[in-house]
Amino acid sequence: MRIIRTKDYAEASAVAAELMAAQITLKPDSVIGLATGSTPCGMYANLVEKCKNGLDFSAVTTVNLDEYVGLPAEHEQSYRKFMNTNLFDHVNIKPENTHLPNGMAEDPEAECVRYEALINSLGGVDMQLLGIGHNGHIGFNEPSDRFVCDTNCITLTARTIEANSRFFSSADEVPKRALSMGIRTILRAKRILLLITGTDKAEILKKAVYGPVTPEVPASILQMHPDVTLVADADALSAL
Ligand code: F6R
């Protein structure tokens, strides 16, 4: 794992955007795996700026990690809406080349199979962006007694519902289930860009990087991947 230490969130966002832009420049038809959440917002803002300055998304395809079950695309808190607002609406990517699991699918299990097949049909992910949850989740793969392999329908933990309730008027409104790429789906990406900032992530980052590889800390599986670049600010690295 390469570790790039930055002084703060702004610098981490700029460095992560630089790495993503390099991937797109070197392979204009890259398949990029994307994440939502607070952490990547600054990176997406940097990518929007880069696009204004010539970074070309016209041949890029994206696949997002996850989506809530039961939220229509136009819902303010759906991950589709998040991606449109933070990135897709502001860069020259073709809308039909942007993919998220369909949280409104009648049969969530069948949707997981479709999404997994879609990623395979694209030839896999060239660069996957990841954040990390306070409990060590990646995508929505929550701590468990086993690694869940393929794209699957997940029941969110109380901690994740609590963490995500900041975007809803109450915890009751947070969907209880989500569709998420599985651990094997994520690990098949050729490159992984892990972006982590803030003191509140310091302890879990230490466990993920130096602790045992265990499904109790899903992000610890990244120790097994041959090409992970961690971009983290001094706060997130403070426990290492
Ligand atoms: C989001 C995702 C999650 C987040 C994680 C961190 O698509 O897959 O694993 O990356 O929950 O979220 P933030 O950045 O809000 O702390």
Residues whose N, C-alpha, C, O or C-beta is under 5 A from the ligand:
A	BS01	F6R	A35 T36 G37 S38 T39 P40 L65 D66 L130 G131 I132 G133 H137 I138 G139 F140
